[in-house]
Amino acid sequence: MRITRVQSHVLQYDLPEELGYSQQYYARRTAHLVEVSTDEGITGWGECFGPGPIAVANKGIVEGVIQPMVIGLDPLHRDAIWHKVYNLMRDHGQKGMPMQALSGVDIALWDIAGQIMGQPIHALVGGAHRDSVPAYGYGMMLKRESVADHVARFQDEAAAILDMGFTATKMKTGLGPEADVKLCAAVARGVEGKGRFMVDANHCYTTSDAFYVGRALDEMGAYWFEEPVAPEDLDGYRELRSGLKVNISGGEAEFGRWGWRQILENRGLDIAQPEVCALGGITEYQRVLALCHAHFTPVINHVWGSAIAVTTNLHLLAAMPPLPGGLHPWEPMLEFDTTHNSFRDELLTEPLDIQGQVARKQGRVAIPQKPGLGVVPDPEVIARFKVA
Ligand code: CA
């Protein structure tokens, strides 16, 4: 079997309302799907992390740079293909957009391998440790409104997400340290007696501001404090982890095994959050997961994007070994975006219906069991939303 074509589909639509996090407001939702075709009629699907114009630029890397390197190769040779592409791109980007582009191609190769072997991806990886995973729902995005309006909305939204059945919920911060502590207190009130909450700063603080917010989170019992400082600030992560009670999490902006080695050896993370659609695909994710577990650092995957990204992560969460194991082991969770996302709800011919599953199964989501990813995007939906 040979690879005959590698195609990108950048999908986009205007959100019903603008959403924000600590770095920017955004009014459109984008998804970047990768379709790998073969000479035997089997097609694989993958996804690249990266919004808006980043997705359009990554399409140029997928089709213009990676495609000529892999045409004619056997799609089963995933690791050989990974290293050929990485080695040829190394001088032009060991991190960032080239790795995001490679990720989508690699995931599509795993989808093809599963279809050839008649096995779901979690079986190819080594077998499922669980047939369902708990999901946490994130929401509570920033808007162009007053602090008081944020406080009222965040308290209601946190309660509403847990009432949907999610096992925990995650909020954004980014209005400034003093206002952010008020938002966190509102969410703590909203979840009281119902479940846990987490806080995502998207690296907006200095170390001292992160300590100010983090000490408040220690008192409120937040489960984790995500990306408190810039991903490059390894010293800041280490100081925060040793000085705060709340778990420090991060890693979604890190890429292959070499960057991850530095993060882990620095001892600045309680919880690692690798992004499979950015760090180099499933092939590299497995090496990063092994590194995390070699440092006894638990992993909760970062998940963002369409139903293809969600499905990819469900397979990986199923195949994640327990750390360290036991009768009642620590369990990973599926990160789930509760904001408006047509690429999650409308893309597949058979929708995952995560929200329905969460409501019916005490916050848990079943692992797909069909060969490969086990899901197929609807060509009509792709045609309707495609912008590049
Ligand atoms: Ca995040």
Boltz pocket constraint, residues with backbone or C-beta under 6 A from the ligand:
constraints:
  - pocket:
      binder: B
      contacts: [[A, 200], [A, 202], [A, 226], [A, 227], [A, 252]]
      max_distance: 6.0
